[in-house]
Amino acid sequence: MISFGIDFGTTNTAVVEYLFTDHGISATRCGENNLPFPSLVALHPEKPPLFGTEVKKRRRQLKTEGYTVISSFKSILGKKERISVAGGSYSPIDVTALFLQYVKASVEQQSGVEMKDAVISIPVDFRPEQRCALRDAAWQAGISVRSFVSEPTAAYIHCRKELAGASNVAVFDWGGGTLDVSLISEEQGTIHELAIAGRSLGGNDIDEMLARHLH
């Protein structure tokens, strides 16, 4: 059996393909040039949208060509904001759906397996309306969300072999939008979240503070 896991991040998005067999579980990372997908979308009123690494490399050039480059759209999921593009506007769900559709197509091309569903990791304090918006965006992209898992716990599961023998583990997941911490215990193969905490303080906030300080 094959299953997919998506770490939809504010800055980068990673995808792992899991193969379950009688001999165990193997994991294969999917991305762009063996790296995660930059969570970037460029929209144009007359041209097809662009995504990921291409947008990251050509960001300044694309703006001069009339594209609207959108980043950190995960942080506005679940809000009633609109993203203005010449000739129209998009909701956060629309932009996320376009990006996930691109990720889905890229992964399917690499793996040769259709991504019908996936488990998606989320920040520990992701509100119900944010979860609903992410589920809607995934559905628009053709991905059924099997379940959500907190980002620190997903990181622990990925590094489980390296942490074998540790009964209690503290995981710090500091990304572009949030800082999440989980205290995890594993007993007889069962993982328990003993405590979780999160703050809306990430790389974006640090970038802004540095920019203000330098200015």
N, C-alpha and C positions, 0 to 999 in steps of 0.2 A: 504494500500500500504506500502511496505517496501523499504527503501532506505539505502545505506551505505555511511558513511563518513570516509575517511582515512587521518590521519595526519602522513604523511611519514616524519619522523624526521631523523636527522643525527645520533642521539644517540638511540632514541626509536621511535617506530611507534605505534600509537593508532588507533583503529577502533571502530566506534559507529554504531549500528544498530538502525535506526529510524523507528518507526511504526506510520503511519498516519491513524487516524480513525475519525469518525464523532465527537468523544468526545475530540479530541486534538492529541498531539504528545507525544509519549513516547520514551525514548532513553535507550539503553542497551549497555554497554561497552563490547567489546570482546577483549580477550588477552590471556596471559599465566598466570595462577594462579591469575586471576583478576588484572593483571598488564599489561602495554603495552609490545609489542614485542621488545626486544633489537634488534637494527638494525645491526645484525651481521650475517655473512655467513662464513662457513668454507668449503673449497674445497680441495678435494683429487684426485690425478690422477686415483685412482682405486676404491675408495669407494664413496658411495652416499654423497651428500652435507648435511651439518648440519646447523641449524639456531637457532637464538634467544637465549633463556635462557640456553639451553644446551651448546652452544658455550661460553656464558658468564661465566658459572660455570666451564667449563673444558678447558678454553682457553690455559693455559700453557701445559696441558697434550696433547691437540690436536696437538699442534706444534711439540711435541716430536714424535707424531705418523705420522708425514708427512703431516698434514693438513696446508693449507695456510689460516689464519684467516683474513678476510677482514672487516674493519669497516669504517664508514664515507664515504661510496661509493656514498652517495647523493651529496657530495661536488665535485665530479668529473663527474657528469652527464653532458652531453653536450660537454665534452672534448674528444679529440682524444687520450686518454690514454688507455693503455692495462694493465691488471692486470695479472702478471705472476704466473702461477701455474705449478708445475713440469709436463712436458709433453705437455704444451700448454699455452694459454692465453685467457683471457676473457675481453670483453669490459664492461664499466660501465653499459650499458643497459642490457647486459647479466646477470650480477650479480644482478642488481635491479629486473629484471624479475624473477629470481630464488627466490629471497626473497619475492616478492609480491605473487608469486605462492604459497609459503609456508603459507603466511598470509591468502590468500584466502581459502586454504584448511582447515586451522585451524578454521577460522571464520565459514565456512560452516558446519563443524563438530559440533561446539558449538551451532549455531543458527538453524541448520536444513533447512536453506534457501540458495539457490544458489546466489552467489555474481556475477551477470552478469555485473554490472556497479557500479560506485561509484563517489562521488565528492571528490577530493583530494585537501588538503590545501598545499600551497606553500609559500616560502618567498616572500616578496613584490618586491624584485629586481630580481626574477628568470627570466633569459633571455629567449628569444624565443627558442633558441636552447636547453636550459635546459627543457623547457616545452615540446618540441617535443620529446626529449629523454625519459622523464618520461612517456609521452603518449604511446610511442613505447614499453617501458618496461612493462607498464600495459597491453597493448594489447597482448604482448607475454605471459603474465601470465593469460590471459583469462578475463581481466577486461577492460571494455569500460569506458573511462573517460567522465562522463557526463559534468563536468565543473571543473574549478579550482577556488579556493577561497583563498584569502590571509590568512596567518596563524593567524595574530592578529584578523581579522574579524571572523574567524572560532572559535577562543577562546571566543570572545564576544558572539557569537550566543549560544555557549554551556552554558555560564553563564548568559544568558539573564534574567532569572527569578530573580536571585540574584541582578541584576542591574536595576530592574524595577523602574521607576520613575526618572532615570537619563537621561536627554535629550542628553548630550554630555559626551562621555567616551573616555579616553586615554588608549590604551592597549599596554603593553610592553611584547613582546614575545621573551624571551632570551633562545635560545636552544644551541645545541652542535656546530652548524655551523654559525648561524647568530643572529643578534639582530634586530628585526622588531618592528616598532612602528606605530600604526594607531590611528588617531583621528576620532571617529565614532559618528554619530548623528542618532537618530531614531525618526521619525515622523509618527504617525498614522500607525505603524506597518512596515514602510519601512525603511531599513537601508541604510545610506549613508556614504561612506568613504570621509571625508572632507580633509584628508591629510594622506600620508603614507611616511615612510622613513625606510631605512634599511642599515645595515653595515655587512660586512663579518667578524664579530667578535663574536665568541661563546666560548663554553666550551672547545673545542679543542685547541683554541688559548691560553686560560688561562692555560690549562694543560701544554702546551709547554713552556710558559713563566715561570711558576713555576719550571718546570723541569730544564730549563736552569739556572735559578737563583740558585737553590739548587746545581746543578752541579758545 
